[in-house]
Amino acid sequence: MRPRWRGPAAVFTSMAALAATSLVTGPSIAVTRSLPCALKRTDAHHSEGLDTWNASYPRPARRLDAVMVFLSFPDSEPLTRPTDLKGDYFPATSRFFEQASYGKFTLRPHPVREWIRMPRASTAYAIQRDWHSARRSAYLRDALAVSNGRVDFSRYDVVYFVADPDAPGVDSDATKVVNLDTPLRADGKDIRRVVTVFEKHPPDRLVLAHETGHVFDLPDLYHRPTDGKGDWDTHVGDWDLMGSQFGLAPDLFGWHKWKLGWLAPRQVACVEGAGDAGGARLTLEPLGAGPATAASMAAATAASGAAGEVRKAREVGFGLGGGTKLAVVRTGRSSAIAFEARGPVGNDEAVCSQGVLVYRVRGETASGGGPIQVIDAHPTSEACWDRSVYPPLADAPVGLGESFTVPGEDVRIEVEDRTPSGAWTVTISAG
């Protein structure tokens, strides 16, 4: 989670709780990845490799159920109701994932509708962003012990422990996913990771969606300065939720949608050896356009009574959804350059600029180390300085009629035209 000051019958075993940046290895299952541009998954934490799926994480390709447990403390009487806190996060979080997945994934919340009292004062747990592992483990043990009699954990894929935001020992910067070397066990089920929520009321925009992304093996894409100073958004700016929950265009990268199973292999174009042939000519659909988005667009415009806009929404929305969303050039054993069209549709409706976004992917780089980096097609300018989390990258996409050569690579893109449905016609060449 990004810091606030930056713009915008249970059986317990010995447990070592690790923060979301730690390594938790797990089994893999084969996933059909026929394209040669699919990087192999490595031992890097939240590796961007996607040839296999780490089966220790739930895969969001179906409906998943999440329990929300609301925890109070002896040293504070809650000022809000659990139903109010549930409303802070849902349905917004579910809507984000439904749009991002093109309706392929549903996250269904199951809130416990009362406060459950922890055995110790909130201050006793020394809650903070870089939490001491022993205090964090004690918090998780207590939370599971007091809630197990009221929650059947075997029914749920995701666990949210939501603390009373007004308790004196609660630090809102401490919200994160906790991975467990040795899982907790309750109701016959291993619990390998828990989302600990310490947000203020109301919380940061989309913060729970960001943390839930870690539950699905997505990495942190922001840059955390070693001294705690400096800019956190130099890697991807506004362009992916895993970079910033404050971003103007927070839809997940096409690479992440491919990893999660939301893009079919036929929707990913692998460009190989196209330099001598003058490049590969492709039509890239806007990343955010899909059946769910198209339906909502048509419904909204129909309600307005603007017949021309209804027709346009149908043309742009219903004509898109199943075509090419992502183009990839493999640049090394564990690296690639990715191309995707971004515009004001779906989760990106507040985007600052539109065009074809270009970014590097590194499969061997761990979460927090820059596994994805947006490449700025306009490095001498910036945009939306009053709204963007990182204005130098707000105008990063290659615009209509522009061409761009990736620095340090024999890879070039020309954005030639737009189709009547709103897709982008491009030519990509790779030496």
N, C-alpha and C positions, 0 to 999 in steps of 0.2 A: 504494500500500500504506500502511496505517495504521502509525504508529510504535509500537514495542514498549512504551514507557512509558505509553501510554494504555490503562488497564484492558484491561481485556482486550486435377577440375580447376577451381579457383575463380578468377574474374576480378574483381579489385578495382578499383573506381573511387574517385574522391574522394568522401568521405562526410561528411555532417554528421549526427550522431546527436542526436535530440531526445527529451526525456523525454515521458512520456505526456500531459503537459499542453500540449504544443505542437500547432500546427496542421499537419495533413497533409491536403491536399485530394486528391480523387480523383474518378473518374468515377462516374456514378450509373446505375442501371438502373430501369426503370419497374416498380413493384410495384402491384398492384391495391389501391387504397385508396378504396373507394366512399363512405366516411363523411365528412361535412363536418367532423367533429371531428379528423381526422388532420392534425396540424400539418405544415407544409412543412419539409423539412430545410434548414438554413441553413449558412453558412460557419463557424459556431461549432464549435470542436473537440468531437467526439462529440455533435453536436447531437441534441436529443431530437425533432426533426422526423422523421417516419416515412413521408412520402408517397413517398420513393424510398430505395433502398439504396445506400450508398457502396460501389461494387464493388471498392475497394482493400482492403476487409476481407473475410475469409471469412465467409459467412453460415452460422450453425449450424442449418441446417434439414435436415441429413443427417448421415451419419457423417463425421467429420473425424479425420485421423491426426496425432498429435503425437509428435515425436522428443524424447527427453530425453538430452542430452549432459552427462556428468559431468566436470568440469574440476578437475584438481589442479594444484599449483604446486611449483616446485623448493625452496621454503623450508618445506615442511610435508608430512609423510607422513599421508595420510588415516587417520582413526580409525574411519570407518564404511565400509560397502560400498555400492556403487551400488544394489544391490537393497534395502538398508535405506532409502535415501533415496527410491527409487521408491515404497516402501510408505508413506512419509510422506504422499504426495499422491494415490496411486491404490490402491484404487478410489474413495476418498472424493470426489475431484473429478468423476469420471465420474458417480457416483451423484447428486451435487448437480444436475448439468445434466440427467440423465435424468429426475429428478423434476420439475425446474423446467419442462422442455419437454414434459411429459406423454408422454415416450417418443419424441418427434419428433427428438431430437438425441442422438447418441452420440459421445463423445470417447474415442478409443482411443489409449492411450499405447504408445510403442515405445522402451523404454529401451536405451541402449548399455550393455552389462553389464560395463563396465570403466572405470577412470579414464583420462582422456586428459590428458597433461601439457602445461600451458601453457609457453611459452618463457621467461617472466619470473616473478620472485617475486610473490607476491600483494600485497605492499606497494608494488610498482612501479606498480600501476594506480590507487592513491589512491582506492579504492572508498569511496563514501559516498552518502548519500541524494540530495543535490544535487550530482551528479557533474559534474566539469569535462568538457566535451564532447570535448576532445582525448584525455583519458585513457579515457573511455568508448569512443570510436572505436577506440583502440588495443586495448582489451580485446576488442571484437567482432571486429576484424580477426584478432587472434591466435587467438581461439576458433574462428573459421571455418576458418582456415588449418590448425590442428592436427587438426580433426575431419573435414575434407572428404574425406580419403582413406578414412575409415571409415564415413561416412554419405552416402547418396544423398539429398540435400536435395530433389530433385525429387519425391520420394514423399510429402512431408509438408506439411500445411496450417499447422501450428503448430510453432514451435521454442522449446524450453526449454534454456537454458544454465545448468546447475546447478553452482555452485561448491562446493568442499570447505568445509563450514561451519566447520571447525576451523582453517583457514589464518589466520595472524595478520592479514593485510590485508583479510579479508572482514568487511564491515559488514552485519549482518542487516537494517538499516533501508533498505538500498539496493535491495531487491527491487522491480522495476518492469518495465513494458513500455517498450521503447525503440523509438520510431518513427524511420524513416529518410527524410530528404528525398531522398537518392539511395540507392536500395536496394543492398544487397550482392547479388552474383550468384554462384551456385554450381550446378553441374550443370544449366546451362541455365535456371535459375529465378531470378527476382527475389525477394529476401527483404526485405520492407518493414518488418517489425517482429519483434522478438525479445523473449521474456520472460527477463530476467536474474534468476536465483534465487540469493539469498545467505542463505537462511534457516538458523536454527539447527536442530539435530536433537534432539528433534522440533520441527516448525515451528508457527507460529500456525495455529489452526483455519481452514480454508477460504481461506487466503491465496492459494493457487494458483488457486482458482476466481475470486477477485476479479481477479487479474491477467489471467486468461484472458478475463474479461469485457471488458477493454479491447481485446483482440485482436478482439472482435466489435463494436467501436465503441460500447461502453457507457461513460458518463462516471464520474468520481469524484463521489460525492454528499456526501462529507464536507466540512466547512468547515475549512480550514487557516488558523489564526490567523497574521496577518502577522508577529507577533513571536515565533511559536513557542510562545506561552503561551495558556492558555484551553482551552475545550472544542471538540473536533473534531466532535461529533455533534449539533449543534444543528439541522441541516437535516432529517435523516431518522431519527435515532436508530437503533433496532434493525431498522428495517423494510425494508432492502434490502442485499444483499451488497456493493453498490458504495458503500455508506456505511460499513459496518464488517464486517470478517471475524469480529468477536467477537459480532455481534448475536444476540439471542434468536430473531428471526424474519427470517432472512436470505434468504428466497425473493425472487426478483426481482419488482419491481413489475409489475402487469399491463400498464402502459404499455411496459415493456421487453420483456415477452413478446410484445406486439403488434408492437413494432419488429422483433424477431428472427424473426417469422413463426410463433410458437408459438400465437398466438391467431388464429383466423379472423375475418374481418370480422363474421360473424354472431354472434360471441361478444362483440362490443363494441357497447354501446348508446349512441347519440349522442342526448342529450336537448336538444331545441331548442324554445323558445317554449312550454314546458309550464305557465307560470305561470297563465295565464287558465283553463286546463282543470283546475286543481287539482293539477297535477303528473303525472309519468309514473310509473306503478306498475310495478316491475320485481322480478324474482327474481334475486338475485346468488348464484351458486355460490361456495363457498369457493375462493379462488385456488389453493390447493395441491392441491385434489382433482382427480384424473384417473385414467385407466385403470390406470397403473402403480401409483399410490398405493392405489387400491382393491384391486388384486390383492395387494399386500403386506399391507394391512390384513386381508384375509380369510385369507391364509395364516398370519399371526401369531396371529390369534384362533383359527383352527382347530387350530393346534398346541397351544393352551392347553386345548382341550377344553371351552371355555365356549360351549355351543350358543347361548345368548342373545346373547353378544357376537359370535359368528360372524354371526348373523342381522343384528345391528345394523350390523356392518362392511359387509355386503353392501348393506344399504339405503342407508347413508350414502355408501359408495364407488362401487358400481356404478351407483347412480342418478344420479351426477354425472359431469361430465367434458366434456360437449359443449354446455352451456348458456351463458348470459351470465356472463362473468367480470369485465367492466369496464364501467363507465358513465362517460361523459365529457360535460362541459358546456364548450363553447367560450366563452372569455371575451375573446378578442382575436385579432388577426391571428396572433400567435405564442404564445398562452397558452391554458391550459385547466385545468379542475378535474376530477380523476379520483376515482372511487369504486370500492372493491373490498372484498370480504369476506375477512377474515383470521382464522384460527383454528388450533388445534393439529393440523395435518395436513400431511403431506409435509415439506418443508424447514422448516416453521414449528412443528414439534412442541413446541419449548420456549418458544413465545410467552408473553408475560406476560399479555396481555389479548386478548379477541377482540371482533369487531364489524365495522363498516364503516369502513375507513380512508379518509380524505379527504386529497388532496394536490394542490398546484399543479404544473403543468408549464410550463416556459418554453423554447421551441424556439430562442431566440436567445442563451441563456445557455450559456457554455462549461463544459466539465468543470472541476469544482472551484469554480465560482462560484455554486452553488446552482440547477442547472437543474430540480431537483425539491425541493419543500419540503413536509413533512408538516404538516398543519394540526391543531392539538390541539383536540379536542372537549371536553377537560377541562383547561383551562389553569391552574386553581387547585390541581390535584393532581398527584401523581406515583405511580409504582408500581415494584415490584421493584428498590428502590434497591440491594440487595445483588447483583443479577445483571445489570441493564440497563446498557448503555453510556451511556444518557442517560435517567434515570428520568422527567424531565418529559414525555417523549413516549411512555413505555412504555404509558400508558393512553389514548393518543390516539384510538382508534377510537370511533365512535358505537355505543353499546350497544343492546341490545334494549329497546324502549319509549321510546327517547330520540329527540329531534329536535335539529337543529343547523343554524344559519345560518352560512355561510362569511363571515368578517369581510371587509368591503369589497366584497362581491359580493351580488347579488340571487339567491343560490343557496341552496337549503335542502333538507335530507334528513330524512326520518322513517323510523326503523327500526321497522317495525310488527310483524313476526312472523318465525317460523322454520318452514320446512316440515318434514314428517317425515323428509326426506332430509338435512336439515341446512343447506339454503340459506336465505338471508336475504331476506325480503320488505320492500322499501323503496319509498318515494315520493320522487322528486326533482323539485323545481320550480326553474325558471330563468326569472326575469322576462322 
